[in-house]
Amino acid sequence: MTPRPALPPAPAPLTLYVSKVRTGLVLFAAVGGGLHGIFGAYYASFLFAREGPAHTLFTVMFAAPIALLAGTFAWDAARGFFWRGPALELDHDGITDHRAEPPFVAWTDTREVFLGRQNTRLVLSVNFRTDAIAADYPRLLSPFAIVRKFFGMAGQWNLRLGYLACKPREVIAAAEALRRHALVADARARNQATSVVRAGSPSPVER
């Protein structure tokens, strides 16, 4: 019997950290832009009302959307800026995103991984092997997210890469290599286990 070729060496794991430079710049721009927009809304409201409740109402109407948008970006960037330790890890077992809940998926539970796009940002997208596995992970609920998923622009689980100190192409290359190696190793282990069970079973003559 021809011996099975040895499994090629496992690819190196990849550990990614949040870029303080990127998050710091976004935080500065969000806070500065938000304050500038709020003051601009205050002065713009004079075009509609000089004083009194009407002026306050127009100020709130103009400033509230600006404050909400700037606050969203500022909060997201601040979380990244003050993050400690690894944010995303790819190893021989699977993907661990310490920012997500649940944080881990095994390679053997995935159907594919690819570079997706969510809200104009590149993400590491994962589609699961079964719907039962996917049920344990956050779903895409917004109409735009559903459209992106329909056109293959995002997966069932999407891990943000924008604030990480990495090159997205290197991340997807490492993910595909680690996943491929894990699936081959898993298939060989299952085949070996099946062979052992068959070897230990009594033959029809022995029965």
ZADOZA-193356 format. One record per atom (N, C-alpha, C): x, y, z; residue number from 0; atom name. Coordinates in steps of 0.02 Angstrom, whole numbers, plus 50000, padded with zeros to 5 digits. Example, Ala and Ser with C-alpha at 12.3 -4.5 7.8 and 13.67 -1.06 7.14 Angstrom:
% ZADOZA-193356
     xx     yy     zz  seq  atom
  50660  49716  50390    0     N
  50615  49775  50390    0    CA
  50660  49835  50390    0     C
  50642  49888  50354    1     N
  50684  49947  50357    1    CA
  50645  50002  50394    1     C
This chain:
% ZADOZA-193356
     xx     yy     zz  seq  atom
  50042  49940  50000    0     N
  50000  50000  50000    0    CA
  50044  50062  50000    0     C
  50031  50108  49954    1     N
  50072  50169  49949    1    CA
  50059  50214  50010    1     C
  50112  50233  50045    2     N
  50102  50277  50103    2    CA
  50075  50345  50082    2     C
  50031  50372  50124    3     N
  50001  50437  50110    3    CA
  50054  50491  50119    3     C
  50057  50540  50074    4     N
  50107  50594  50081    4    CA
  50095  50633  50146    4     C
  50150  50656  50174    5     N
  50146  50692  50238    5    CA
  50110  50758  50229    5     C
  50075  50779  50281    6     N
  50040  50842  50280    6    CA
  50091  50899  50277    6     C
  50082  50947  50232    7     N
  50131  51002  50227    7    CA
  50132  51042  50292    7     C
  50187  51077  50305    8     N
  50192  51116  50367    8    CA
  50135  51166  50374    8     C
  50113  51175  50435    9     N
  50057  51221  50448    9    CA
  50079  51293  50436    9     C
  50036  51334  50406   10     N
  50053  51405  50398   10    CA
  50060  51439  50466   10     C
  50097  51494  50468   11     N
  50108  51530  50531   11    CA
  50044  51565  50552   11     C
  50027  51562  50617   12     N
  49969  51600  50642   12    CA
  49979  51675  50633   12     C
  49924  51712  50635   13     N
  49927  51784  50626   13    CA
  49891  51818  50684   13     C
  49924  51864  50718   14     N
  49895  51901  50774   14    CA
  49895  51975  50756   14     C
  49837  52006  50760   15     N
  49829  52076  50739   15    CA
  49809  52120  50798   15     C
  49837  52181  50798   16     N
  49823  52229  50851   16    CA
  49791  52292  50820   16     C
  49757  52330  50863   17     N
  49726  52392  50841   17    CA
  49781  52444  50829   17     C
  49775  52481  50774   18     N
  49821  52535  50758   18    CA
  49802  52597  50797   18     C
  49846  52619  50843   19     N
  49832  52679  50882   19    CA
  49832  52741  50838   19     C
  49872  52741  50785   20     N
  49875  52798  50740   20    CA
  49808  52806  50703   20     C
  49783  52752  50675   21     N
  49720  52756  50638   21    CA
  49662  52776  50683   21     C
  49656  52743  50740   22     N
  49600  52759  50785   22    CA
  49607  52829  50813   22     C
  49669  52850  50827   23     N
  49680  52918  50854   23    CA
  49659  52971  50803   23     C
  49676  52961  50740   24     N
  49657  53009  50688   24    CA
  49581  53012  50679   24     C
  49549  52954  50679   25     N
  49476  52953  50672   25    CA
  49443  52986  50733   25     C
  49469  52973  50793   26     N
  49441  53003  50853   26    CA
  49448  53079  50851   26     C
  49507  53103  50831   27     N
  49518  53176  50826   27    CA
  49472  53207  50774   27     C
  49466  53174  50716   28     N
  49423  53202  50664   28    CA
  49349  53201  50684   28     C
  49328  53148  50719   29     N
  49258  53144  50739   29    CA
  49240  53197  50791   29     C
  49283  53205  50841   30     N
  49270  53255  50893   30    CA
  49274  53325  50864   30     C
  49328  53339  50827   31     N
  49336  53406  50798   31    CA
  49281  53422  50748   31     C
  49266  53373  50704   32     N
  49214  53385  50655   32    CA
  49145  53392  50687   32     C
  49133  53353  50739   33     N
  49069  53358  50773   33    CA
  49059  53426  50806   33     C
  49110  53450  50842   34     N
  49105  53516  50874   34    CA
  49098  53571  50823   34     C
  49136  53566  50769   35     N
  49132  53616  50715   35    CA
  49061  53616  50686   35     C
  49033  53557  50675   36     N
  48966  53552  50646   36    CA
  48913  53579  50693   36     C
  48920  53567  50758   37     N
  48870  53591  50806   37    CA
  48872  53668  50809   37     C
  48931  53697  50812   38     N
  48936  53770  50812   38    CA
  48909  53799  50746   38     C
  48923  53764  50691   39     N
  48897  53786  50627   39    CA
  48821  53784  50626   39     C
  48792  53732  50657   40     N
  48719  53728  50660   40    CA
  48690  53784  50702   40     C
  48725  53802  50755   41     N
  48701  53856  50798   41    CA
  48697  53922  50759   41     C
  48750  53937  50721   42     N
  48750  54000  50684   42    CA
  48705  53996  50623   42     C
  48699  53937  50593   43     N
  48655  53930  50534   43    CA
  48582  53941  50553   43     C
  48564  53925  50615   44     N
  48495  53932  50636   44    CA
  48472  54005  50638   44     C
  48521  54052  50640   45     N
  48503  54122  50639   45    CA
  48471  54142  50572   45     C
  48482  54101  50521   46     N
  48451  54116  50456   46    CA
  48376  54106  50459   46     C
  48352  54066  50508   47     N
  48280  54050  50513   47    CA
  48247  54084  50572   47     C
  48284  54097  50625   48     N
  48255  54130  50683   48    CA
  48311  54164  50722   48     C
  48299  54226  50741   49     N
  48350  54265  50774   49    CA
  48360  54246  50847   49     C
  48306  54230  50882   50     N
  48311  54216  50954   50    CA
  48249  54178  50976   50     C
  48249  54160  51041   51     N
  48191  54128  51070   51    CA
  48187  54053  51055   51     C
  48129  54024  51071   52     N
  48120  53951  51062   52    CA
  48130  53928  50990   52     C
  48112  53970  50942   53     N
  48120  53950  50872   53    CA
  48193  53941  50854   53     C
  48235  53986  50879   54     N
  48307  53980  50867   54    CA
  48335  53916  50898   54     C
  48313  53902  50959   55     N
  48335  53840  50993   55    CA
  48313  53778  50956   55     C
  48250  53780  50931   56     N
  48223  53723  50895   56    CA
  48264  53709  50831   56     C
  48278  53761  50793   57     N
  48317  53752  50731   57    CA
  48388  53728  50747   57     C
  48417  53754  50801   58     N
  48484  53732  50820   58    CA
  48485  53657  50835   58     C
  48435  53634  50874   59     N
  48431  53563  50891   59    CA
  48420  53521  50828   59     C
  48376  53545  50784   60     N
  48361  53508  50722   60    CA
  48424  53498  50680   60     C
  48466  53550  50676   61     N
  48526  53546  50635   61    CA
  48583  53509  50670   61     C
  48587  53520  50736   62     N
  48645  53494  50772   62    CA
  48638  53420  50791   62     C
  48576  53397  50803   63     N
  48566  53328  50827   63    CA
  48593  53276  50779   63     C
  48578  53278  50714   64     N
  48607  53227  50669   64    CA
  48683  53229  50667   64     C
  48711  53291  50669   65     N
  48784  53297  50667   65    CA
  48815  53266  50730   65     C
  48785  53281  50787   66     N
  48810  53254  50851   66    CA
  48804  53179  50852   66     C
  48749  53151  50827   67     N
  48740  53079  50826   67    CA
  48791  53045  50782   67     C
  48802  53072  50722   68     N
  48851  53042  50676   68    CA
  48921  53046  50704   68     C
  48940  53106  50728   69     N
  49007  53115  50755   69    CA
  49017  53072  50817   69     C
  48966  53068  50859   70     N
  48971  53028  50920   70    CA
  48980  52954  50905   70     C
  48947  52930  50853   71     N
  48953  52859  50834   71    CA
  49025  52843  50813   71     C
  49053  52886  50771   72     N
  49122  52876  50748   72    CA
  49171  52884  50807   72     C
  49159  52934  50850   73     N
  49204  52945  50906   73    CA
  49203  52887  50954   73     C
  49145  52860  50970   74     N
  49140  52804  51016   74    CA
  49174  52742  50988   74     C
  49163  52729  50924   75     N
  49193  52671  50892   75    CA
  49270  52677  50892   75     C
  49295  52737  50875   76     N
  49367  52747  50873   76    CA
  49397  52746  50944   76     C
  49362  52773  50993   77     N
  49387  52773  51062   77    CA
  49394  52702  51090   77     C
  49345  52660  51073   78     N
  49350  52589  51095   78    CA
  49413  52557  51067   78     C
  49428  52570  51004   79     N
  49488  52542  50974   79    CA
  49551  52573  51003   79     C
  49550  52639  51014   80     N
  49610  52673  51038   80    CA
  49631  52648  51106   80     C
  49583  52633  51149   81     N
  49599  52610  51217   81    CA
  49598  52534  51224   81     C
  49594  52499  51168   82     N
  49593  52425  51170   82    CA
  49662  52400  51190   82     C
  49663  52350  51232   83     N
  49726  52320  51255   83    CA
  49730  52247  51232   83     C
  49787  52227  51207   84     N
  49797  52157  51187   84    CA
  49776  52146  51115   84     C
  49780  52082  51091   85     N
  49762  52067  51022   85    CA
  49689  52080  51009   85     C
  49674  52100  50948   86     N
  49604  52111  50928   86    CA
  49578  52051  50887   86     C
  49621  52026  50842   87     N
  49601  51971  50797   87    CA
  49658  51921  50791   87     C
  49641  51857  50799   88     N
  49692  51804  50794   88    CA
  49668  51750  50746   88     C
  49713  51731  50701   89     N
  49701  51674  50656   89    CA
  49753  51622  50672   89     C
  49730  51562  50692   90     N
  49778  51509  50708   90    CA
  49755  51444  50677   90     C
  49785  51388  50698   91     N
  49771  51324  50666   91    CA
  49701  51298  50683   91     C
  49669  51325  50735   92     N
  49603  51302  50755   92    CA
  49547  51342  50722   92     C
  49558  51408  50713   93     N
  49506  51449  50684   93    CA
  49519  51523  50693   93     C
  49465  51562  50694   94     N
  49469  51635  50701   94    CA
  49444  51655  50770   94     C
  49482  51698  50802   95     N
  49461  51727  50866   95    CA
  49461  51802  50860   95     C
  49401  51832  50865   96     N
  49395  51906  50866   96    CA
  49376  51925  50937   96     C
  49423  51954  50973   97     N
  49411  51971  51043   97    CA
  49362  52028  51051   97     C
  49344  52061  50997   98     N
  49296  52116  51000   98    CA
  49225  52091  50990   98     C
  49216  52029  50970   99     N
  49150  52003  50952   99    CA
  49123  51955  51005   99     C
  49060  51941  51000  100     N
  49028  51892  51045  100    CA
  48977  51852  51004  100     C
  48986  51785  50997  101     N
  49042  51746  51023  101    CA
  49107  51762  50984  101     C
  49164  51751  51016  102     N
  49227  51773  50986  102    CA
  49261  51724  50939  102     C
  49239  51661  50939  103     N
  49279  51609  50904  103    CA
  49236  51569  50856  103     C
  49266  51550  50798  104     N
  49237  51502  50753  104    CA
  49292  51456  50729  104     C
  49278  51391  50727  105     N
  49327  51342  50703  105    CA
  49326  51340  50627  105     C
  49384  51326  50598  106     N
  49388  51322  50525  106    CA
  49341  51268  50499  106     C
  49333  51215  50536  107     N
  49291  51159  50513  107    CA
  49216  51178  50514  107     C
  49199  51235  50545  108     N
  49129  51257  50545  108    CA
  49116  51309  50491  108     C
  49166  51325  50450  109     N
  49158  51376  50398  109    CA
  49150  51344  50330  109     C
  49111  51378  50288  110     N
  49103  51357  50218  110    CA
  49150  51396  50172  110     C
  49162  51460  50190  111     N
  49209  51501  50152  111    CA
  49228  51562  50193  111     C
  49286  51590  50177  112     N
  49307  51655  50204  112    CA
  49329  51698  50145  112     C
  49314  51763  50150  113     N
  49332  51808  50095  113    CA
  49333  51880  50121  113     C
  49362  51924  50081  114     N
  49361  51995  50097  114    CA
  49295  52025  50076  114     C
  49256  52048  50124  115     N
  49192  52079  50109  115    CA
  49194  52154  50120  115     C
  49136  52185  50112  116     N
  49131  52257  50122  116    CA
  49067  52272  50160  116     C
  49074  52310  50214  117     N
  49017  52326  50257  117    CA
  49023  52400  50276  117     C
  48973  52440  50258  118     N
  48973  52512  50272  118    CA
  49038  52544  50246  118     C
  49056  52527  50185  119     N
  49116  52553  50150  119    CA
  49181  52528  50180  119     C
  49179  52484  50230  120     N
  49240  52459  50262  120    CA
  49254  52388  50241  120     C
  49318  52372  50233  121     N
  49337  52303  50218  121    CA
  49330  52261  50282  121     C
  49302  52202  50274  122     N
  49293  52156  50330  122    CA
  49315  52086  50310  122     C
  49335  52047  50359  123     N
  49347  51976  50348  123    CA
  49281  51940  50356  123     C
  49252  51917  50301  124     N
  49185  51888  50301  124    CA
  49188  51812  50305  124     C
  49142  51784  50344  125     N
  49139  51712  50354  125    CA
  49068  51688  50338  125     C
  49063  51636  50298  126     N
  49000  51600  50289  126    CA
  49007  51532  50322  126     C
  48955  51511  50358  127     N
  48959  51451  50398  127    CA
  48937  51389  50359  127     C
  48958  51333  50385  128     N
  48944  51269  50351  128    CA
  48870  51251  50354  128     C
  48836  51268  50409  129     N
  48765  51253  50416  129    CA
  48730  51313  50448  129     C
  48664  51316  50438  130     N
  48624  51369  50469  130    CA
  48622  51362  50545  130     C
  48628  51301  50570  131     N
  48628  51290  50642  131    CA
  48688  51324  50675  131     C
  48745  51321  50642  132     N
  48805  51355  50668  132    CA
  48796  51430  50662  132     C
  48769  51454  50607  133     N
  48760  51526  50596  133    CA
  48713  51557  50647  133     C
  48667  51517  50674  134     N
  48618  51544  50722  134    CA
  48650  51569  50786  134     C
  48711  51547  50801  135     N
  48745  51568  50862  135    CA
  48782  51634  50854  135     C
  48782  51662  50794  136     N
  48820  51723  50780  136    CA
  48774  51781  50761  136     C
  48798  51844  50770  137     N
  48755  51901  50753  137    CA
  48736  51900  50680  137     C
  48673  51919  50667  138     N
  48648  51917  50598  138    CA
  48646  51987  50568  138     C
  48646  51989  50501  139     N
  48639  52052  50466  139    CA
  48565  52069  50461  139     C
  48544  52122  50495  140     N
  48473  52137  50499  140    CA
  48452  52199  50458  140     C
  48498  52245  50446  141     N
  48479  52306  50410  141    CA
  48467  52290  50336  141     C
  48424  52329  50302  142     N
  48412  52317  50231  142    CA
  48476  52320  50189  142     C
  48520  52369  50204  143     N
  48583  52375  50166  143    CA
  48627  52314  50177  143     C
  48629  52288  50239  144     N
  48669  52230  50254  144    CA
  48643  52168  50217  144     C
  48577  52162  50212  145     N
  48547  52105  50178  145    CA
  48563  52108  50103  145     C
  48561  52169  50075  146     N
  48578  52177  50003  146    CA
  48651  52159  49991  146     C
  48696  52183  50036  147     N
  48767  52167  50029  147    CA
  48778  52091  50032  147     C
  48742  52058  50077  148     N
  48750  51985  50083  148    CA
  48724  51951  50020  148     C
  48668  51976  49992  149     N
  48638  51946  49932  149    CA
  48687  51949  49874  149     C
  48722  52005  49867  150     N
  48769  52013  49812  150    CA
  48839  51989  49828  150     C
  48847  51953  49884  151     N
  48911  51925  49901  151    CA
  48962  51975  49926  151     C
  48939  52033  49949  152     N
  48984  52085  49973  152    CA
  49000  52077  50048  152     C
  48961  52036  50082  153     N
  48972  52024  50154  153    CA
  48949  51954  50170  153     C
  48974  51926  50224  154     N
  48957  51858  50243  154    CA
  48908  51856  50302  154     C
  48903  51798  50332  155     N
  48859  51790  50390  155    CA
  48890  51816  50453  155     C
  48957  51819  50455  156     N
  48994  51847  50512  156    CA
  49049  51890  50483  156     C
  49052  51954  50503  157     N
  49097  52001  50472  157    CA
  49140  52035  50524  157     C
  49206  52029  50517  158     N
  49254  52053  50566  158    CA
  49291  52113  50536  158     C
  49286  52169  50570  159     N
  49313  52232  50543  159    CA
  49390  52232  50543  159     C
  49417  52256  50488  160     N
  49490  52260  50480  160    CA
  49516  52332  50479  160     C
  49470  52381  50473  161     N
  49489  52450  50461  161    CA
  49535  52480  50513  161     C
  49525  52465  50576  162     N
  49565  52494  50630  162    CA
  49626  52451  50648  162     C
  49635  52395  50615  163     N
  49690  52350  50632  163    CA
  49753  52368  50593  163     C
  49810  52356  50625  164     N
  49875  52368  50593  164    CA
  49891  52309  50548  164     C
  49863  52310  50488  165     N
  49871  52253  50442  165    CA
  49855  52274  50371  165     C
  49872  52230  50325  166     N
  49852  52237  50255  166    CA
  49799  52184  50242  166     C
  49738  52205  50222  167     N
  49684  52157  50213  167    CA
  49701  52098  50169  167     C
  49741  52109  50116  168     N
  49758  52053  50071  168    CA
  49801  52001  50107  168     C
  49844  52023  50152  169     N
  49884  51975  50191  169    CA
  49840  51937  50240  169     C
  49789  51970  50267  170     N
  49744  51937  50314  170    CA
  49705  51881  50279  170     C
  49676  51896  50220  171     N
  49637  51845  50186  171    CA
  49681  51789  50161  171     C
  49743  51804  50141  172     N
  49789  51752  50119  172    CA
  49805  51704  50176  172     C
  49817  51733  50236  173     N
  49832  51691  50294  173    CA
  49771  51650  50314  173     C
  49711  51681  50311  174     N
  49650  51646  50329  174    CA
  49637  51587  50283  174     C
  49645  51597  50219  175     N
  49633  51543  50171  175    CA
  49683  51487  50179  175     C
  49747  51504  50191  176     N
  49798  51452  50199  176    CA
  49786  51412  50263  176     C
  49771  51446  50318  177     N
  49758  51411  50382  177    CA
  49696  51368  50378  177     C
  49644  51393  50346  178     N
  49582  51355  50338  178    CA
  49593  51293  50296  178     C
  49629  51301  50240  179     N
  49642  51244  50196  179    CA
  49681  51190  50233  179     C
  49732  51210  50271  180     N
  49773  51162  50308  180    CA
  49731  51127  50362  180     C
  49688  51165  50396  181     N
  49646  51135  50449  181    CA
  49596  51085  50421  181     C
  49567  51100  50363  182     N
  49519  51054  50333  182    CA
  49552  50990  50310  182     C
  49612  50995  50281  183     N
  49648  50935  50260  183    CA
  49667  50893  50321  183     C
  49691  50925  50374  184     N
  49710  50888  50435  184    CA
  49649  50855  50466  184     C
  49591  50889  50466  185     N
  49530  50860  50494  185    CA
  49507  50800  50453  185     C
  49509  50806  50387  186     N
  49488  50751  50344  186    CA
  49533  50690  50353  186     C
  49598  50701  50360  187     N
  49644  50645  50371  187    CA
  49632  50612  50438  187     C
  49618  50652  50489  188     N
  49605  50625  50556  188    CA
  49542  50582  50556  188     C
  49490  50606  50521  189     N
  49428  50567  50519  189    CA
  49437  50503  50479  189     C
  49474  50507  50424  190     N
  49487  50446  50384  190    CA
  49528  50396  50423  190     C
  49577  50420  50462  191     N
  49618  50375  50502  191    CA
  49576  50342  50556  191     C
  49531  50381  50587  192     N
  49488  50352  50639  192    CA
  49442  50299  50610  192     C
  49416  50312  50549  193     N
  49374  50262  50516  193    CA
  49413  50199  50500  193     C
  49475  50207  50478  194     N
  49516  50149  50462  194    CA
  49530  50107  50524  194     C
  49542  50140  50580  195     N
  49555  50104  50643  195    CA
  49494  50065  50665  195     C
  49435  50095  50658  196     N
  49373  50061  50677  196    CA
  49362  50000  50633  196     C
  49374  50008  50568  197     N
  49364  49951  50522  197    CA
  49415  49896  50536  197     C
  49476  49915  50553  198     N
  49528  49865  50566  198    CA
  49511  49826  50629  198     C
  49478  49858  50677  199     N
  49462  49824  50739  199    CA
  49397  49784  50738  199     C
  49358  49792  50684  200     N
  49295  49755  50678  200    CA
  49309  49683  50658  200     C
  49272  49634  50686  201     N
  49281  49564  50666  201    CA
  49258  49551  50595  201     C
  49293  49508  50560  202     N
  49274  49491  50491  202    CA
  49213  49446  50492  202     C
  49178  49439  50435  203     N
  49120  49395  50432  203    CA
  49136  49322  50452  203     C
  49197  49298  50436  204     N
  49216  49230  50454  204    CA
  49222  49222  50529  204     C
  49251  49274  50562  205     N
  49259  49271  50635  205    CA
  49192  49272  50670  205     C
  49143  49306  50638  206     N
  49077  49308  50668  206    CA
  49043  49239  50663  206     C
